[in-house]
Amino acid sequence: MNKNTGFCSRGCEKYGWKRSICTYLVNFGRKKCRKGLFTPILTETDEICVESAILHVYLGTMMDFQFFQELLSIDSTSGKERKVAEWLAERLPGMFPVANRPALRVEEVGDGTLNLLLTWGTPRIVFCSHMDTVPPYIPPTFADDVIKGRGSCDAKGQVFAIVETCKKLAEEGKTDFGMLLLAGEETGSWGAKAFAKTDFQAEYLVVCEPTENCMVSASKGTKSFDLKFTGEAFHSGYPQFGVSAVDLFVDFVNRLRAKDFGMDPVLGETTWNIGLLHSDNPQNILSPELTCRIYFRTTFVSDAAVQQWMAEAAGERLAVTARGGDTPARYWTVEDLPSKPAAFGSDAPHLTNFTHKAICGPGTIAVAHRDDEHVLVADLATAVEQYLEIEEWIYGKGQI
């Protein structure tokens, strides 16, 4: 390592690797920076030049970023994830040592998508994430220590970290862990709900989501409702003779804004968002009907109160249909790893096959559903490091 430039003395300067990657390796105790650790995944003839390729770096072995690039190159936006599941089912088993390859279960969810379960022996711990992403699809780009594209942060980056973790465990000859890859998380956790009906059970589950590599101590619940406001159409020049469904909607929103659901000491305030808003009336006619969906993020304090308030809001001109959701939950953490509460939902509440559940993964939720979605190489490596530490904790001093 060149202390003045931050570059490795061999290999790095040639390709212009940035200081952050080498600094990361030194900070994690990988003090020997051998040329063999720095192998570009692309050549000068590829679309992305070799100077911006990503390093294969992890614990003195290679992280397979070529696999990650291929994974990100498959469009698995909501409803299209079967293709990536079939690709993974064919690709994954051969990525592990011949002497310690997993058993593979491919299971139909029932909506045309698939769940994948890979097991080594009888798992005590299972690492889990989802294969679907939010739309629209964005092709991957690799530049310096940042990987961009749809799914890079949520949740193909987590799938990649899980694969690297399981490769390491398999290389060590361990036979008591598993990998669970689910469909339909972004649209209702349909894969998780289907998997919960299977006969599989294990003690520990790590759900891998973008948590900035912090273990989630508690997460908000979710409650969803379909709303239908019914007005009376009339010429907009004479609104006194009709009832605008839009006005009914505005009145509802104002009442909701004025409602105090209380401040939870762990999860904070209750939030909500409205989507699928539709009123198909011309501009000169009062709206006879407006439909929408409202989605709450509830806390331990507010979960029951939200359901009661919504039930009481229904009336002659407002139909409320409850669509269900999750309840707020607490999760197990490892003492030596950072932890914090989270406001987003996940598959974790639906996976009742497991005794103890945790949530932890690389990336930040702040970019998870955005056009600039990305994940840092260093965060992926940290995630693998932490997953291995969690596994060691369970088989060592771990007691819930």
C-alpha positions in Angstrom: 0.0 0.0 0.0 1.3 3.4 -0.9 0.6 5.5 2.2 0.7 8.8 0.2 -1.7 7.9 -2.6 -3.9 5.3 -0.9 -3.3 3.0 -3.9 -1.9 -0.5 -3.8 1.7 -0.7 -5.0 0.7 -3.3 -7.5 -2.2 -3.3 -9.8 -4.3 -0.5 -8.4 -2.4 2.4 -9.8 -2.6 1.0 -13.3 -6.4 0.9 -13.2 -6.9 4.0 -11.1 -8.7 2.4 -8.2 -9.8 4.9 -5.6 -8.5 5.4 -2.2 -11.7 4.3 -0.4 -11.5 0.7 -1.5 -7.9 0.2 -0.3 -8.6 2.1 2.9 -11.6 -0.2 3.5 -9.4 -3.3 3.2 -6.8 -2.0 5.6 -9.5 -1.0 8.1 -10.9 -4.5 8.1 -7.5 -6.0 8.7 -6.7 -7.1 5.2 -3.3 -5.5 5.5 -1.7 -7.4 2.6 -2.9 -5.9 -0.7 -1.9 -8.5 -3.2 -2.2 -8.1 -6.9 -4.3 -11.2 -7.0 -7.1 -9.4 -5.1 -7.6 -6.9 -7.8 -9.0 -8.4 -10.9 -11.2 -6.3 -13.1 -14.5 -7.9 -14.2 -14.5 -6.1 -17.6 -12.0 -5.8 -20.4 -11.2 -2.8 -22.6 -13.6 -4.1 -25.3 -16.6 -4.1 -22.9 -19.1 -1.3 -22.8 -17.7 0.0 -19.5 -14.0 0.6 -19.6 -11.6 -1.3 -17.4 -10.7 1.8 -15.4 -14.3 1.9 -14.0 -14.6 -1.8 -13.3 -15.2 -3.1 -9.8 -12.7 -5.0 -7.7 -13.2 -8.6 -6.8 -12.2 -8.2 -3.1 -13.3 -10.1 -0.1 -11.4 -11.8 2.7 -8.5 -12.7 0.5 -10.8 -14.4 -2.1 -12.8 -13.1 -5.0 -16.3 -11.6 -4.8 -18.0 -12.6 -8.0 -19.1 -9.2 -9.4 -19.5 -10.7 -12.8 -22.4 -12.7 -11.3 -23.8 -9.6 -9.7 -23.7 -7.7 -13.1 -25.5 -10.6 -14.8 -28.1 -10.7 -12.0 -28.7 -6.9 -12.3 -29.0 -7.3 -16.1 -32.2 -9.4 -15.8 -35.4 -7.4 -15.5 -37.2 -8.7 -12.5 -39.6 -5.8 -11.8 -42.8 -6.8 -10.1 -44.5 -9.6 -12.0 -41.4 -10.4 -14.1 -39.3 -12.2 -11.4 -39.9 -15.7 -12.7 -37.1 -15.3 -15.3 -34.5 -14.3 -12.7 -35.6 -17.2 -10.4 -35.2 -19.7 -13.2 -31.8 -18.2 -14.0 -30.7 -18.4 -10.3 -32.0 -22.0 -10.0 -29.8 -23.0 -12.8 -26.8 -20.9 -11.9 -26.5 -21.0 -8.1 -25.8 -24.7 -7.3 -22.7 -24.8 -9.5 -21.2 -21.8 -7.7 -20.4 -23.8 -4.6 -17.7 -26.4 -3.9 -18.5 -29.7 -5.4 -18.1 -31.4 -2.1 -20.6 -29.1 -0.4 -23.3 -28.1 -2.8 -26.8 -27.3 -1.6 -30.1 -29.0 -2.1 -32.4 -26.9 -4.2 -36.2 -26.5 -3.8 -38.1 -24.6 -6.5 -41.6 -23.8 -5.5 -44.5 -22.2 -7.3 -46.0 -19.2 -5.5 -49.3 -19.6 -7.4 -49.2 -16.4 -9.4 -46.7 -17.4 -12.0 -43.6 -16.6 -9.8 -41.2 -18.9 -8.0 -39.5 -19.1 -4.6 -36.1 -20.7 -4.2 -34.7 -22.5 -1.2 -31.1 -23.7 -1.0 -30.1 -25.8 2.0 -26.9 -27.2 3.3 -27.9 -30.1 5.7 -30.6 -29.1 8.2 -30.4 -25.3 8.5 -30.3 -23.6 11.8 -30.0 -20.2 10.2 -31.4 -19.0 6.9 -30.4 -15.9 5.0 -33.4 -14.5 3.0 -34.1 -11.7 0.5 -36.4 -11.1 -2.5 -35.8 -11.3 -6.2 -38.4 -8.8 -7.4 -37.8 -5.1 -7.7 -39.9 -2.0 -8.1 -40.4 -0.7 -11.7 -39.1 0.8 -13.9 -36.1 -1.4 -14.8 -32.8 0.4 -14.9 -29.8 -1.4 -16.4 -26.7 -1.7 -14.2 -23.6 0.5 -14.3 -20.3 -0.1 -12.5 -18.2 2.9 -11.7 -15.4 3.1 -9.1 -16.8 1.8 -5.9 -20.5 2.5 -6.7 -22.9 0.0 -8.4 -26.0 1.6 -9.8 -29.2 0.1 -11.4 -32.5 -1.3 -10.4 -32.1 -3.8 -7.6 -28.6 -2.8 -6.7 -29.8 -1.6 -3.3 -33.2 -3.3 -3.1 -32.7 -6.2 -3.1 -30.4 -7.9 -5.6 -27.5 -6.4 -3.7 -28.7 -8.3 -0.7 -29.1 -11.5 -2.8 -25.5 -11.0 -3.9 -24.3 -10.6 -0.3 -26.2 -13.7 0.7 -24.6 -15.8 -2.1 -21.1 -14.6 -1.1 -21.8 -15.4 2.5 -23.1 -18.9 1.7 -20.1 -19.5 -0.6 -17.8 -18.7 2.3 -19.7 -21.0 4.7 -19.8 -23.8 2.1 -16.0 -23.5 1.6 -15.6 -23.9 5.4 -17.5 -27.1 5.1 -20.5 -26.0 7.1 -23.8 -27.9 6.6 -26.4 -26.2 8.7 -27.5 -23.0 6.9 -29.7 -22.0 4.0 -30.6 -19.4 1.5 -34.2 -18.3 0.8 -35.0 -16.2 -2.2 -38.6 -15.0 -2.5 -40.9 -13.5 -5.1 -43.5 -10.7 -4.8 -42.1 -8.8 -1.8 -42.7 -5.4 -3.3 -46.4 -6.1 -4.1 -47.6 -7.8 -1.0 -45.0 -10.4 0.2 -46.8 -13.1 -1.9 -43.7 -15.3 -1.9 -43.3 -15.1 1.8 -46.9 -15.8 2.4 -46.7 -18.9 0.2 -43.5 -20.1 1.8 -45.1 -19.8 5.3 -47.5 -22.5 4.3 -44.7 -25.0 3.5 -43.4 -27.6 6.0 -40.0 -26.0 6.3 -38.9 -24.6 9.7 -35.7 -23.3 11.2 -34.6 -21.5 14.3 -33.0 -18.3 12.9 -33.9 -16.1 9.9 -31.9 -13.1 8.7 -34.1 -11.0 6.3 -31.7 -9.0 4.1 -33.0 -5.5 3.3 -31.2 -2.1 2.9 -30.7 -1.1 6.5 -27.2 0.6 6.1 -25.9 -2.7 7.7 -27.7 -1.9 10.9 -29.7 -4.7 12.5 -33.3 -3.6 12.8 -34.4 -3.6 16.5 -38.1 -2.9 15.6 -40.1 -2.1 12.5 -43.3 -0.3 11.8 -46.4 -2.1 10.8 -48.5 -1.5 7.7 -52.2 -1.1 7.2 -53.8 -0.6 3.7 -57.3 0.5 2.8 -59.2 1.0 -0.4 -61.4 4.1 -0.3 -64.4 5.0 -2.5 -66.0 8.4 -2.2 -69.4 8.8 -3.8 -70.7 12.2 -4.9 -73.5 13.5 -7.1 -72.6 14.8 -10.6 -73.7 18.3 -11.5 -72.6 21.2 -13.6 -69.6 22.8 -11.9 -71.1 26.2 -12.3 -73.8 25.2 -9.8 -72.0 23.2 -7.2 -74.7 23.8 -4.6 -76.9 21.3 -6.4 -74.5 18.4 -6.4 -71.8 16.7 -4.2 -68.2 16.6 -5.4 -66.4 13.4 -4.5 -63.2 15.4 -4.7 -64.4 17.6 -1.9 -65.3 14.6 0.1 -61.8 13.3 -0.4 -60.3 16.7 0.6 -62.4 16.8 3.8 -61.3 13.2 4.7 -57.6 14.1 4.2 -58.0 17.2 6.4 -59.6 15.2 9.2 -56.8 12.6 8.9 -54.1 15.4 9.1 -55.7 16.7 12.3 -55.7 13.2 13.9 -53.0 12.6 16.4 -52.2 8.9 16.7 -49.6 9.5 19.4 -45.8 9.3 19.4 -44.3 5.9 19.9 -41.1 5.9 22.1 -39.5 3.3 19.8 -40.9 3.8 16.3 -41.9 7.5 16.4 -44.9 9.0 14.6 -47.5 7.2 12.4 -47.3 8.2 8.7 -49.5 7.6 5.7 -49.5 7.9 2.0 -52.2 8.0 -0.7 -51.9 6.4 -4.1 -53.9 5.0 -7.0 -56.0 8.3 -6.9 -58.6 8.4 -9.6 -61.5 10.6 -10.5 -62.6 10.4 -14.1 -64.9 13.5 -14.3 -64.6 16.3 -16.8 -63.5 19.7 -15.4 -67.0 21.2 -15.8 -68.8 18.4 -13.9 -68.6 17.6 -10.2 -66.9 14.3 -9.5 -69.5 11.5 -8.9 -66.8 9.1 -7.7 -63.2 9.1 -6.5 -61.2 6.1 -5.6 -57.8 5.7 -3.9 -55.7 3.6 -1.6 -54.2 4.8 1.7 -51.2 3.1 3.2 -50.3 3.6 6.9 -47.0 2.9 8.6 -48.2 2.1 12.1 -46.4 1.9 15.5 -46.9 -0.1 18.7 -49.0 2.8 19.9 -51.1 3.4 16.8 -51.7 0.1 15.0 -55.1 -0.6 16.6 -56.1 3.1 16.7 -55.6 3.4 12.9 -57.9 0.5 12.2 -60.5 1.9 14.5 -60.3 5.4 13.0 -60.7 4.1 9.5 -63.7 1.9 10.5 -65.4 5.0 12.0 -64.6 7.1 8.9 -66.8 4.9 6.7 -70.3 6.3 6.0 -73.0 6.8 3.4 -70.6 8.5 1.0 -67.3 6.8 1.9 -66.8 3.0 1.5 -63.7 1.7 3.3 -62.3 -1.7 2.5 -59.5 -3.0 4.7 -56.7 -4.8 2.8 -54.8 -6.0 5.8 -51.1 -5.5 6.5 -48.5 -6.2 9.1 -48.3 -5.4 12.8 -45.3 -3.6 14.3 -42.7 -6.1 15.4 -39.4 -6.3 17.4 -36.4 -8.3 16.1 -33.4 -9.9 17.6 -30.0 -8.2 17.3 -26.4 -9.0 18.0 -24.9 -6.9 20.8 -21.7 -6.0 18.9 -23.4 -4.9 15.7 -25.2 -1.5 15.2 -28.9 -1.5 15.4 -31.8 0.9 15.0 -35.6 0.8 14.3 -37.0 0.9 10.7 -40.1 2.4 9.2 -40.4 0.2 6.1 -42.1 -3.2 5.7 -40.5 -6.5 4.7 -41.2 -10.2 4.3 -40.2 -10.8 7.9 -43.6 -10.6 9.6 -45.1 -13.2 7.2 -42.3 -15.8 7.6 -43.8 -17.7 10.5 -41.6 -20.7 9.8 -38.9 -19.3 12.0 -38.5 -18.9 15.8 -36.2 -15.8 15.8 -36.1 -13.2 13.0 -33.6 -10.4 12.2 -33.4 -7.8 9.5 -30.1 -6.5 8.3 -28.4 -5.6 5.0 -26.3 -3.3 2.8 -27.5 -0.1 1.1 -29.9 2.6 2.3 -33.6 2.8 2.0 -33.2 6.5 1.0 -32.3 5.4 -2.6 -34.0 2.0 -2.7 -36.9 3.0 -5.0 -35.3 5.9 -6.8 -33.9 6.3 -10.3 -30.5 6.9 -8.7 -30.6 3.6 -6.8 -27.1 2.3 -5.9 -25.0 0.5 -3.4 -21.4 0.8 -2.4 -18.9 -2.0 -2.9 -17.6 -1.4 0.6 -21.2 -1.8 2.0 -21.6 -5.2 0.2 -18.3 -6.4 1.7 -19.4 -5.2 5.2 -22.7 -7.0 4.8 -20.9 -10.3 4.1 -18.6 -9.7 7.1 -21.6 -9.1 9.3 -23.6 -12.1 8.1 -20.6 -14.3 8.9 -20.4 -12.7 12.3 -24.1 -13.3 12.9 -23.7 -16.9 12.0 -20.7 -17.2 14.4 -22.7 -15.5 17.1 -25.5 -18.0 16.8 -23.3 -21.0 17.0 -21.1 -19.5 19.7 -22.5 -17.3 22.5 -25.8 -16.5 20.8 -28.8 -16.7 23.1 -32.1 -15.0 22.5 
